[in-house]
Amino acid sequence: MSEPQLHHVFCPGASAKNGAAGREGGPLGHRMAYWQWGDAHNPHVIVCVHGLTRQGRDFDVLAGALSRHARVICPDVVGRGHSDWLQDGGGYQIPVYAGDMLALLAELHRQSPIRTLDWVGTSMGGLIGLAVAGTPGLPLPAPVRRLVLNDVGPALELAALQRIGGYVGQTGRFDNLQQAADAMWAISKGFGPHTPAQWIALSRHMVRPLHQPGGTPFDPLAEVDGPLTLHYDPAIGDTFRDVTEEATAQGEKALWQLYDHVGAQTLLLRGAQSDLLSASTAYAMAQRGPRARLVEFDGVGHAPTLVADEQVAAVTAFLVDGPPADLS
């Protein structure tokens, strides 16, 4: 499997902690990194967006499969991976992320016209996808044709949000990659069974040298060696520590409105043991709005990593071959 290319796009709005705006000549803004797979001139673009504390290399296996058919773009959402960190941690919100994706799509379209646009979003990446696909009137280069929501929906279980809030922001210190991988596995068993090689591959891009200031350039090809820390801004966890039942209910109402406005054909993936996306919410999503096709994976909680063959096959069939009859 070939390696992706790392690029950056300037996103206006929230300012970066490390002065990216000054480098780009604007008063406010930040840089977002993205990984590109496949032919840079392919008019079919698939954007794959990761979960809360993750980064774009989570999609290596899926992107490698899809890149034979499309230009695949896997951003590091701001505050993660090789993107800038924000000066104000309060900016780590879905509207800011969605605005960044519009800047990314505009830049991709400028480089080579986008004729077909698809979206794969895991957890937070799915919520960003709802904002992009479900908000009328956005300046998209093409409407979102097909949307894959990976273990996320408009209704999020409060207990799961509180569970996530219990660890997000604790980026830690690790002597080596294996120690970091073991620590991440302790809080990620909901991802389902993985071989040691699969888990190391998923963990490798989650760490950076502890001495490297967060949000500053870091050689993506450098060997990771200790001491290490996780590759995201701890401030992204601030909003999770104050999550309440009332705020969750208000957010749910807004997300259902976005979902009901989605015009894309939608595939909903669910870990059968997920604590974030309940079975009742998943079934409701199959009955309203875009009437998502639901596929569940046994032995998996929150969230499928899209590494296992059956998970990759389900997404690839939907995006490349068209919605198969057995997904109905």
C-alpha positions as CSV (number, residue, x, y, z in Angstrom):
1,M,0.0,0.0,0.0
2,S,1.4,3.4,-1.0
3,E,1.9,6.2,1.5
4,P,-0.4,9.2,1.4
5,Q,0.8,12.8,0.8
6,L,0.6,15.3,3.6
7,H,-0.8,18.8,2.7
8,H,-2.1,21.8,4.6
9,V,-4.9,24.3,4.0
10,F,-5.4,27.7,5.6
11,C,-8.7,28.0,7.4
12,P,-10.0,31.5,8.3
13,G,-11.6,32.2,11.6
14,A,-10.3,30.9,14.9
15,S,-6.6,31.8,15.5
16,A,-3.8,29.3,16.0
17,K,-1.8,29.0,19.2
18,N,1.4,28.9,17.2
19,G,0.9,31.8,14.9
20,A,-0.1,30.1,11.7
21,A,-2.2,33.2,10.7
22,G,0.9,35.3,10.6
23,R,2.6,32.8,8.3
24,E,-0.3,33.0,5.9
25,G,-0.6,36.7,6.0
26,G,-4.1,36.9,7.6
27,P,-5.2,38.3,10.9
28,L,-7.1,35.2,12.1
29,G,-6.9,31.6,11.1
30,H,-5.1,28.3,11.4
31,R,-3.7,25.6,9.2
32,M,-5.4,22.2,8.9
33,A,-3.4,19.2,7.7
34,Y,-4.9,16.6,5.4
35,W,-3.6,13.3,3.9
36,Q,-4.3,12.7,0.2
37,W,-4.6,9.3,-1.4
38,G,-5.0,8.4,-5.0
39,D,-5.1,10.5,-8.2
40,A,-5.1,14.2,-7.3
41,H,-7.1,14.9,-10.4
42,N,-9.9,12.3,-9.9
43,P,-13.2,14.2,-9.9
44,H,-14.7,11.7,-7.3
45,V,-13.6,12.9,-3.9
46,I,-14.2,11.0,-0.7
47,V,-13.5,12.9,2.6
48,C,-12.9,10.7,5.6
49,V,-13.0,12.4,9.0
50,H,-11.9,10.9,12.3
51,G,-13.2,10.8,15.8
52,L,-12.7,13.1,18.8
53,T,-9.1,12.4,19.8
54,R,-7.9,10.6,16.6
55,Q,-6.3,11.8,13.4
56,G,-6.5,11.2,9.6
57,R,-4.2,8.2,9.5
58,D,-6.9,6.2,11.2
59,F,-8.3,5.6,7.7
60,D,-5.1,4.1,6.1
61,V,-6.7,0.7,5.4
62,L,-10.0,2.1,4.1
63,A,-8.3,4.9,2.1
64,G,-6.0,2.5,0.5
65,A,-8.9,0.5,-0.7
66,L,-10.9,3.5,-1.9
67,S,-8.0,5.3,-3.5
68,R,-8.2,2.9,-6.5
69,H,-11.5,4.5,-7.4
70,A,-11.4,8.1,-6.0
71,R,-9.3,10.9,-4.6
72,V,-9.4,10.2,-0.8
73,I,-8.9,13.1,1.6
74,C,-8.3,12.4,5.3
75,P,-7.9,15.6,7.4
76,D,-6.4,16.0,10.8
77,V,-9.2,18.1,12.4
78,V,-7.7,21.2,14.0
79,G,-6.1,20.5,17.3
80,R,-5.1,17.0,16.2
81,G,-2.3,15.3,14.3
82,H,-0.3,17.7,12.1
83,S,-2.8,20.6,12.3
84,D,-2.4,23.7,14.4
85,W,-3.8,24.0,17.9
86,L,-6.2,26.8,18.6
87,Q,-5.4,29.7,20.8
88,D,-8.8,29.5,22.4
89,G,-9.9,25.9,23.4
90,G,-13.5,27.0,23.2
91,G,-13.1,26.9,19.4
92,Y,-13.1,23.2,19.4
93,Q,-16.7,22.9,18.3
94,I,-18.6,21.4,15.3
95,P,-19.3,24.8,13.6
96,V,-15.6,25.6,13.5
97,Y,-14.8,22.1,12.2
98,A,-17.5,22.4,9.5
99,G,-16.1,25.8,8.4
100,D,-12.7,24.3,8.1
101,M,-14.1,21.5,5.9
102,L,-15.6,24.1,3.6
103,A,-12.2,25.8,3.3
104,L,-10.7,22.4,2.5
105,L,-13.3,21.5,-0.1
106,A,-12.9,24.9,-1.8
107,E,-9.1,24.4,-2.0
108,L,-9.5,20.9,-3.4
109,H,-12.0,22.1,-5.9
110,R,-9.5,24.9,-6.9
111,Q,-6.8,22.3,-7.4
112,S,-9.0,20.0,-9.5
113,P,-12.8,20.2,-10.0
114,I,-14.9,18.0,-7.7
115,R,-17.8,16.4,-9.6
116,T,-18.8,13.7,-7.0
117,L,-18.4,14.2,-3.3
118,D,-18.8,11.5,-0.6
119,W,-18.2,11.6,3.1
120,V,-17.2,9.0,5.7
121,G,-17.3,10.2,9.3
122,T,-16.4,8.3,12.5
123,S,-18.1,9.6,15.6
124,M,-17.2,13.3,15.7
125,G,-16.4,13.1,12.0
126,G,-19.9,11.9,11.4
127,L,-21.3,14.9,13.3
128,I,-19.2,17.2,11.1
129,G,-20.6,15.4,8.1
130,L,-24.2,16.1,9.3
131,A,-23.3,19.8,9.5
132,V,-21.9,19.8,6.0
133,A,-24.5,17.6,4.4
134,G,-27.5,18.8,6.4
135,T,-27.1,22.6,6.3
136,P,-28.9,24.1,3.4
137,G,-27.2,26.6,1.2
138,L,-23.5,25.9,2.1
139,P,-21.1,26.8,-0.7
140,L,-20.1,23.2,-1.5
141,P,-18.4,22.4,-4.8
142,A,-20.8,19.5,-5.2
143,P,-23.6,18.2,-3.0
144,V,-22.7,15.3,-0.7
145,R,-23.9,12.3,-2.7
146,R,-23.3,9.5,-0.2
147,L,-22.8,9.8,3.5
148,V,-21.3,7.1,5.8
149,L,-22.0,7.7,9.5
150,N,-19.8,5.5,11.6
151,D,-21.4,4.8,15.0
152,V,-22.9,8.2,15.5
153,G,-26.3,9.8,15.2
154,P,-28.3,12.8,16.3
155,A,-29.0,11.3,19.8
156,L,-25.8,10.7,21.8
157,E,-26.0,8.7,25.1
158,L,-25.1,10.9,28.1
159,A,-23.3,8.1,29.9
160,A,-21.0,7.5,26.9
161,L,-20.2,11.2,26.7
162,Q,-19.3,11.2,30.4
163,R,-17.2,8.1,29.9
164,I,-15.3,9.8,27.1
165,G,-15.0,13.0,29.2
166,G,-13.3,10.9,31.9
167,Y,-10.1,10.4,29.7
168,V,-10.1,13.0,26.9
169,G,-7.4,15.6,27.5
170,Q,-5.1,13.2,29.4
171,T,-2.4,13.0,26.8
172,G,0.1,11.3,29.1
173,R,3.8,10.5,28.9
174,F,5.1,7.2,27.4
175,D,8.6,5.7,27.1
176,N,7.9,4.1,23.8
177,L,5.3,3.4,21.2
178,Q,4.2,0.0,22.7
179,Q,3.6,1.6,26.1
180,A,1.5,4.3,24.4
181,A,-0.4,1.6,22.4
182,D,-1.1,-0.4,25.5
183,A,-2.5,2.7,27.3
184,M,-4.7,3.6,24.4
185,W,-6.0,0.0,24.2
186,A,-7.1,0.2,27.8
187,I,-9.6,2.9,26.9
188,S,-10.4,1.7,23.4
189,K,-11.5,-1.9,23.8
190,G,-14.9,-0.9,22.4
191,F,-13.1,-0.7,19.0
192,G,-13.4,-4.5,18.9
193,P,-10.9,-7.2,18.2
194,H,-7.6,-6.2,16.6
195,T,-4.4,-8.0,16.0
196,P,-1.2,-6.6,17.7
197,A,0.0,-5.4,14.2
198,Q,-3.3,-3.7,13.5
199,W,-3.3,-1.9,16.8
200,I,0.3,-0.7,16.5
201,A,-0.5,0.6,13.0
202,L,-3.5,2.6,14.5
203,S,-1.4,3.8,17.4
204,R,1.7,4.9,15.5
205,H,0.3,8.2,14.2
206,M,-1.4,9.0,17.5
207,V,1.9,10.0,19.2
208,R,4.5,12.7,18.9
209,P,7.8,13.4,20.8
210,L,7.1,14.9,24.2
211,H,9.6,17.6,23.6
212,Q,7.9,18.8,20.4
213,P,5.6,21.7,21.1
214,G,2.0,20.9,20.3
215,G,0.7,22.2,17.0
216,T,4.1,22.8,15.5
217,P,5.5,21.0,12.4
218,F,6.6,17.4,13.0
219,D,8.1,15.1,10.3
220,P,5.4,12.5,9.6
221,L,8.1,10.1,8.4
222,A,10.2,10.4,11.5
223,E,10.6,7.3,13.7
224,V,8.6,7.6,16.8
225,D,10.7,7.2,19.9
226,G,10.3,8.0,23.5
227,P,9.4,9.9,25.5
228,L,6.1,10.3,23.7
229,T,2.7,11.9,24.3
230,L,-0.6,11.8,22.4
231,H,-0.9,13.8,19.3
232,Y,-3.7,16.2,20.2
233,D,-4.4,19.4,22.2
234,P,-5.6,18.5,25.7
235,A,-8.0,21.5,25.5
236,I,-10.3,19.6,23.2
237,G,-11.6,17.8,26.3
238,D,-12.7,21.0,28.1
239,T,-16.3,20.9,26.8
240,F,-16.7,17.3,27.8
241,R,-16.1,18.0,31.5
242,D,-19.1,20.2,31.7
243,V,-21.6,18.0,29.7
244,T,-25.1,18.0,31.2
245,E,-28.3,16.3,30.4
246,E,-29.9,19.6,29.4
247,A,-27.1,20.5,27.0
248,T,-27.2,17.0,25.5
249,A,-30.9,17.3,24.9
250,Q,-30.5,20.7,23.2
251,G,-27.7,19.4,21.0
252,E,-29.9,16.4,20.0
253,K,-32.7,18.6,18.8
254,A,-30.3,20.5,16.5
255,L,-28.7,17.4,15.2
256,W,-32.0,15.8,14.3
257,Q,-32.8,18.9,12.3
258,L,-29.5,18.5,10.4
259,Y,-30.2,14.8,9.9
260,D,-33.7,15.4,8.5
261,H,-32.2,17.8,5.9
262,V,-29.6,15.4,4.6
263,G,-30.3,14.6,1.0
264,A,-27.4,12.2,0.5
265,Q,-27.9,8.4,0.4
266,T,-26.8,7.4,3.9
267,L,-25.1,4.3,5.3
268,L,-25.2,4.0,9.1
269,L,-22.5,1.7,10.7
270,R,-23.0,0.6,14.3
271,G,-21.0,-1.4,16.7
272,A,-23.6,-3.8,18.1
273,Q,-22.3,-3.1,21.6
274,S,-22.0,0.6,21.1
275,D,-22.7,2.8,24.2
276,L,-22.8,6.0,22.2
277,L,-25.3,5.1,19.4
278,S,-28.2,3.2,20.9
279,A,-30.1,0.6,18.9
280,S,-33.3,2.7,19.2
281,T,-31.6,5.8,17.7
282,A,-30.1,3.7,14.9
283,Y,-33.5,2.3,14.0
284,A,-35.1,5.8,14.2
285,M,-32.5,7.0,11.7
286,A,-33.5,4.2,9.3
287,Q,-37.1,5.5,9.4
288,R,-36.7,9.3,9.0
289,G,-34.7,11.8,7.1
290,P,-32.4,10.1,4.5
291,R,-33.6,6.7,5.9
292,A,-30.2,5.3,6.5
293,R,-29.3,1.8,5.6
294,L,-28.1,0.2,8.9
295,V,-25.2,-2.3,9.1
296,E,-24.2,-3.6,12.6
297,F,-21.0,-5.4,13.5
298,D,-21.1,-8.0,16.3
299,G,-18.4,-7.9,19.0
300,V,-17.7,-4.2,18.4
301,G,-18.7,-1.2,20.5
302,H,-17.8,2.5,19.9
303,A,-16.5,2.7,17.3
304,P,-15.7,0.4,14.4
305,T,-12.2,1.3,13.2
306,L,-12.8,0.4,9.5
307,V,-9.8,-1.9,9.5
308,A,-11.6,-5.3,9.5
309,D,-12.3,-6.8,6.1
310,E,-16.1,-6.8,6.6
311,Q,-16.1,-3.2,7.6
312,V,-14.0,-2.0,4.7
313,A,-16.1,-4.1,2.3
314,A,-19.4,-2.5,3.6
315,V,-18.1,1.1,3.0
316,T,-16.4,0.3,-0.3
317,A,-19.5,-1.4,-1.7
318,F,-21.7,1.6,-0.7
319,L,-19.4,4.3,-2.1
320,V,-17.9,2.6,-5.1
321,D,-20.3,-0.1,-6.2
322,G,-23.5,1.6,-5.2
323,P,-25.9,0.7,-2.3
324,P,-26.2,-3.1,-2.5
325,A,-29.6,-4.7,-2.0
326,D,-28.6,-6.6,1.2
327,L,-27.9,-3.3,3.0
328,S,-31.6,-2.3,2.8
